[in-house]
Amino acid sequence: MKAIVHTQYGSPDVLELREGAKPAPKEDKVLVNVHAASANPLDWHKMRGAPFLVRPSDGLLKPKNIMLGADMAGRVEAVGSKVTQFQPGDEVFGDVSTGGFAEYVCAREKELALKPANLSFEQAAAVPVAALTALQGLRDKGQIQPGQKVLINGASGGVGTFAVQIAKELGAEVTGVCSTRNLDMVRSIGADHVIDYTQADFTRNGRRYDLIFDAVGNRSAADYMRALSPNGICVVAGFTTMSRMIFQVVLLGSLASKTGNKKIGSMLATVNKQDLDCLKELLEAGKVVPVIDRCYPLHETAEAIRYLEAGHARGKVVITVGDSKI
């Protein structure tokens, strides 16, 4: 099979398309013929070995696992003897942690769900990591309630576009923060209000929010506290730098949370079949629609990551697998 690999840390230039052995599923695994994948910030963090704090687990001088790609969608080709929920021919999507940038990948049952019937493979591949982050951040960490005023910072990005739609479906009044060129798009996916961050600062406009979901992580703990209602919650699901995340959210945010009723915390999504099935229902009902900025063929994965790293992607960046040059 063809797969994207990186044998050293660095820029997208370290990514290579190589021919390798097709994996065989163990007794508890599902072999998926990948039709599409999507890129996430996690991929370029792993590619660069940054922040350096991840290297003790990922490999100090070079990556232990040379594969990349968590999000994928495809068709089941084979199943192990202990697999009970899938069979060959099933169309699936999921978060496989790593290995999605390849023609085949082995996954655990809990990492997969049946693909929404109304979505293409490219649309389905855009969903898992970003939508799980939005769903779990709003519902579980943010404890969102109908009628609440919810602000989504980074509303036009991969996670943010799902967060706007999920927050609306859960009954919130949603304000999206994005750049000038994305205002109309964020309105079109359901935001009740939009703020152009180049023209206004949502932390200094006098408005207060019951829940702030930050997919960017570019504000200080003091900013969040100022913009929260008296019992408000801020959930930070992204970060511009690790030092900012540690200092502003983990340290100052935790301290502020202990001295008052406002809460600030960070979160990482965890893949589980129940939440993937929940997303499948929302997608099939048309209540959530993936927003895709660009599609690249597998052999142009380096360009896809380069574009994502630039920080201006509108929604998701998708990689179509198949017929790639080597």
Secondary structure, DSSP 4 states (H G I P E B T S, - for coil): -EEEE-SS-SSGGG-EEEE-PPP---TTEEEEEEEEEEE-HHHHHHHHT-SGGGHHHH-SSS-SS-B---EEEEEEEEE-TT--S--TT-EEEEE-SS--SBSEEEEEGGGEEEPPTTS-HHHHHTSHHHHHHHHHIIIIIS---TT-EEEEETTTBHHHHHHHHHHHHTT-EEEEEE-GGGHHHHHHTT-SEEEETTT--TTSSS--EEEEEESS--S-HHHHHHHEEEEEEEEE---S-HHHIIIIIIIIIHHHHHSSS-EEEE------HHHHHHHHHHHHTTSS---EEEEEEGGGHHHHHHHHHTT--SBEEEEE-SS---
